[in-house]
């Protein structure tokens, strides 16, 4: 994935179980984090959990404008209950200046 510094970012996740069925996240909370390997999160925002395993994340431009160009890691952590917290997605993204 490629995102531009200073833009609003919208990221949508469709969470499914191993059989391809949507995971119920309707009562869960989600946290999306962006960091460089070995560092604390540079950006952390709450995701909006909806029906059919959908989690929407909106990162406002105020949080992306101070990022440096480079490759970052992001993850999505969903808390279903106090004893059920899971990282559903972890990937790398490229952050760059708009051409």
GROMACS elastic network, one bead per residue, 0.5 to 0.9 nm:
[ bonds ]
;  ai    aj funct       b0    kb
    1    91     6  0.87233   500
    1    92     6  0.73415   500
    1    94     6  0.62170   500
    1    95     6  0.86790   500
    2    93     6  0.57490   500
    2    95     6  0.59679   500
    2    96     6  0.75500   500
    3     7     6  0.77328   500
    3     9     6  0.71718   500
    3    93     6  0.73780   500
    3    94     6  0.62499   500
    3    95     6  0.50121   500
    3    96     6  0.64722   500
    3    97     6  0.85099   500
    3    98     6  0.86926   500
    4     7     6  0.56981   500
    4     8     6  0.84617   500
    4     9     6  0.82728   500
    4    64     6  0.79595   500
    4    65     6  0.87806   500
    4    69     6  0.87428   500
    4    94     6  0.84076   500
    4    95     6  0.56070   500
    4    96     6  0.50507   500
    4    97     6  0.54651   500
    4    98     6  0.56378   500
    5     8     6  0.86617   500
    5    61     6  0.77156   500
    5    64     6  0.53806   500
    5    65     6  0.52233   500
    5    66     6  0.74449   500
    5    67     6  0.63976   500
    5    68     6  0.76568   500
    5    69     6  0.76376   500
    5    95     6  0.63829   500
    5    96     6  0.57997   500
    5    97     6  0.53869   500
    5    98     6  0.70469   500
    6    60     6  0.83791   500
    6    62     6  0.69837   500
    6    63     6  0.77794   500
    6    64     6  0.50525   500
    6    66     6  0.75196   500
    6    67     6  0.82266   500
    6    97     6  0.81843   500
    6    98     6  0.87317   500
    7    59     6  0.85748   500
    7    60     6  0.72019   500
    7    62     6  0.83488   500
    7    63     6  0.89854   500
    7    64     6  0.66001   500
    7    65     6  0.72548   500
    7    98     6  0.89883   500
    8    58     6  0.71279   500
    8    59     6  0.57057   500
    8    62     6  0.80687   500
    8    63     6  0.84645   500
    8    64     6  0.74097   500
    9    57     6  0.79552   500
    9    58     6  0.56849   500
    9    60     6  0.64482   500
    9    61     6  0.73698   500
    9    64     6  0.82874   500
   10    56     6  0.72762   500
   10    57     6  0.57444   500
   10    59     6  0.64188   500
   10    60     6  0.85921   500
   11    55     6  0.83982   500
   11    56     6  0.59785   500
   11    57     6  0.50936   500
   11    58     6  0.64695   500
   11    59     6  0.82915   500
   12    54     6  0.70274   500
   12    55     6  0.58131   500
   12    57     6  0.61887   500
   12    58     6  0.87207   500
   13    53     6  0.77741   500
   13    54     6  0.56521   500
   13    55     6  0.51038   500
   13    56     6  0.63940   500
   13    57     6  0.82060   500
   13    76     6  0.87897   500
   13    89     6  0.84869   500
   14    22     6  0.74343   500
   14    23     6  0.85501   500
   14    52     6  0.76459   500
   14    53     6  0.53275   500
   14    55     6  0.65411   500
   14    56     6  0.88656   500
   15    20     6  0.86662   500
   15    21     6  0.83479   500
   15    22     6  0.58772   500
   15    23     6  0.57310   500
   15    24     6  0.85478   500
   15    25     6  0.85312   500
   15    52     6  0.79222   500
   15    54     6  0.62187   500
   15    55     6  0.76864   500
   15    88     6  0.74788   500
   15    89     6  0.88747   500
   16    19     6  0.75136   500
   16    20     6  0.51326   500
   16    21     6  0.50814   500
   16    23     6  0.51299   500
   16    24     6  0.88142   500
   16    52     6  0.85157   500
   16    53     6  0.64374   500
   17    20     6  0.52659   500
   17    21     6  0.53888   500
   17    22     6  0.63513   500
   17    23     6  0.60859   500
   18    21     6  0.74365   500
   19    22     6  0.89472   500
   20    23     6  0.89188   500
   21    52     6  0.84394   500
   21    53     6  0.85571   500
   22    25     6  0.87694   500
   22    51     6  0.85378   500
   22    52     6  0.50461   500
   22    54     6  0.81151   500
   23    26     6  0.89223   500
   23    51     6  0.87822   500
   23    52     6  0.65212   500
   23    54     6  0.83898   500
   24    27     6  0.77527   500
   24    28     6  0.81692   500
   24    50     6  0.84144   500
   24    51     6  0.69874   500
   24    52     6  0.63233   500
   24    53     6  0.55202   500
   24    54     6  0.87186   500
   24    80     6  0.89484   500
   25    29     6  0.76475   500
   25    30     6  0.88213   500
   25    49     6  0.58156   500
   25    50     6  0.64035   500
   25    51     6  0.68778   500
   25    52     6  0.75814   500
   25    53     6  0.56307   500
   25    54     6  0.74354   500
   25    55     6  0.79295   500
   25    78     6  0.80341   500
   25    79     6  0.87372   500
   25    80     6  0.70384   500
   26    29     6  0.84865   500
   26    49     6  0.57888   500
   26    50     6  0.51315   500
   26    51     6  0.56615   500
   26    52     6  0.80417   500
   26    53     6  0.77164   500
   26    54     6  0.86931   500
   27    49     6  0.75361   500
   27    50     6  0.83320   500
   27    80     6  0.69160   500
   27    81     6  0.87131   500
   28    49     6  0.65667   500
   28    50     6  0.88546   500
   28    78     6  0.65974   500
   28    79     6  0.55475   500
   28    81     6  0.71145   500
   29    46     6  0.75936   500
   29    47     6  0.71649   500
   29    48     6  0.73732   500
   29    49     6  0.65120   500
   29    77     6  0.84154   500
   29    78     6  0.56903   500
   29    79     6  0.52619   500
   29    80     6  0.67093   500
   29    81     6  0.86906   500
   30    45     6  0.85239   500
   30    46     6  0.56727   500
   30    48     6  0.68166   500
   30    49     6  0.68064   500
   30    55     6  0.75673   500
   30    57     6  0.88323   500
   30    76     6  0.68114   500
   30    77     6  0.56184   500
   30    79     6  0.62224   500
   30    80     6  0.87397   500
   31    44     6  0.68051   500
   31    45     6  0.57867   500
   31    47     6  0.56055   500
   31    48     6  0.89273   500
   31    57     6  0.85513   500
   31    75     6  0.82103   500
   31    76     6  0.57917   500
   31    77     6  0.52343   500
   31    78     6  0.64484   500
   31    79     6  0.84008   500
   32    43     6  0.80626   500
   32    44     6  0.56216   500
   32    45     6  0.53960   500
   32    46     6  0.61702   500
   32    47     6  0.64576   500
   32    57     6  0.71015   500
   32    74     6  0.70418   500
   32    75     6  0.57045   500
   32    77     6  0.64152   500
   32    78     6  0.87851   500
   33    41     6  0.58834   500
   33    42     6  0.74676   500
   33    43     6  0.56323   500
   33    45     6  0.66785   500
   33    46     6  0.88898   500
   33    73     6  0.82125   500
   33    74     6  0.53639   500
   33    75     6  0.54630   500
   33    76     6  0.66517   500
   33    77     6  0.82548   500
   34    40     6  0.87672   500
   34    41     6  0.54663   500
   34    42     6  0.57440   500
   34    43     6  0.50827   500
   34    44     6  0.64831   500
   34    72     6  0.66337   500
   34    73     6  0.57812   500
   34    75     6  0.68425   500
   35    38     6  0.81224   500
   35    39     6  0.62550   500
   35    40     6  0.63403   500
   35    42     6  0.52479   500
   35    43     6  0.70034   500
   35    44     6  0.89589   500
   35    72     6  0.57120   500
   35    73     6  0.54110   500
   35    74     6  0.62955   500
   35    75     6  0.88332   500
   36    39     6  0.55147   500
   36    40     6  0.76872   500
   36    41     6  0.75392   500
   36    42     6  0.78842   500
   36    71     6  0.75718   500
   36    72     6  0.50559   500
   36    73     6  0.58840   500
   36    74     6  0.85615   500
   37    40     6  0.84847   500
   37    72     6  0.74679   500
   37    73     6  0.68814   500
   39    42     6  0.80267   500
   41    44     6  0.64556   500
   41    74     6  0.88269   500
   42    63     6  0.88268   500
   42    67     6  0.84222   500
   43    59     6  0.83706   500
   43    63     6  0.66992   500
   43    64     6  0.81004   500
   44    59     6  0.85498   500
   44    63     6  0.89968   500
   45    57     6  0.74326   500
   45    58     6  0.76517   500
   45    59     6  0.68327   500
   46    57     6  0.69567   500
   46    58     6  0.82803   500
   47    55     6  0.61005   500
   47    56     6  0.54691   500
   47    58     6  0.72248   500
   47    76     6  0.84225   500
   47    78     6  0.88643   500
   48    54     6  0.82460   500
   48    55     6  0.54330   500
   48    56     6  0.50989   500
   48    57     6  0.64272   500
   48    58     6  0.87092   500
   49    53     6  0.75653   500
   49    54     6  0.60898   500
   49    56     6  0.66494   500
   49    78     6  0.89549   500
   50    53     6  0.66079   500
   50    54     6  0.52664   500
   50    55     6  0.60935   500
   50    56     6  0.80108   500
   51    54     6  0.59194   500
   51    55     6  0.85096   500
   59    62     6  0.82662   500
   59    63     6  0.66461   500
   59    64     6  0.73703   500
   60    63     6  0.55988   500
   60    64     6  0.68149   500
   60    65     6  0.89522   500
   61    65     6  0.57965   500
   62    65     6  0.56743   500
   62    66     6  0.78365   500
   63    66     6  0.68262   500
   63    67     6  0.78399   500
   64    67     6  0.54961   500
   64    68     6  0.89023   500
   65    68     6  0.85238   500
   67    70     6  0.87426   500
   67    95     6  0.77931   500
   67    96     6  0.87718   500
   68    95     6  0.73411   500
   68    96     6  0.74715   500
   68    97     6  0.86323   500
   69    94     6  0.75821   500
   69    95     6  0.51579   500
   69    97     6  0.67898   500
   70    93     6  0.84218   500
   70    94     6  0.57913   500
   70    95     6  0.53886   500
   70    96     6  0.65822   500
   71    92     6  0.65877   500
   71    93     6  0.57173   500
   71    95     6  0.62445   500
   71    96     6  0.88307   500
   72    91     6  0.84316   500
   72    92     6  0.54766   500
   72    93     6  0.54019   500
   72    94     6  0.63631   500
   72    95     6  0.73493   500
   73    90     6  0.70005   500
   73    91     6  0.56519   500
   73    93     6  0.62183   500
   73    94     6  0.88504   500
   74    89     6  0.80013   500
   74    90     6  0.56173   500
   74    91     6  0.55866   500
   74    92     6  0.61155   500
   74    93     6  0.71969   500
   75    87     6  0.69300   500
   75    88     6  0.75673   500
   75    89     6  0.52903   500
   75    91     6  0.65104   500
   75    92     6  0.87489   500
   76    86     6  0.84525   500
   76    87     6  0.57120   500
   76    88     6  0.58539   500
   76    89     6  0.51978   500
   76    90     6  0.66246   500
   77    85     6  0.69909   500
   77    86     6  0.55622   500
   77    88     6  0.61651   500
   77    89     6  0.74732   500
   78    84     6  0.84699   500
   78    85     6  0.57713   500
   78    86     6  0.54215   500
   78    87     6  0.63033   500
   78    88     6  0.70896   500
   79    82     6  0.70426   500
   79    83     6  0.82200   500
   79    84     6  0.59629   500
   79    86     6  0.64107   500
   79    87     6  0.88069   500
   80    83     6  0.78475   500
   80    84     6  0.53663   500
   80    85     6  0.60877   500
   80    86     6  0.81074   500
   81    85     6  0.68909   500
   82    85     6  0.71876   500
   87    90     6  0.74225   500
   96    99     6  0.84883   500
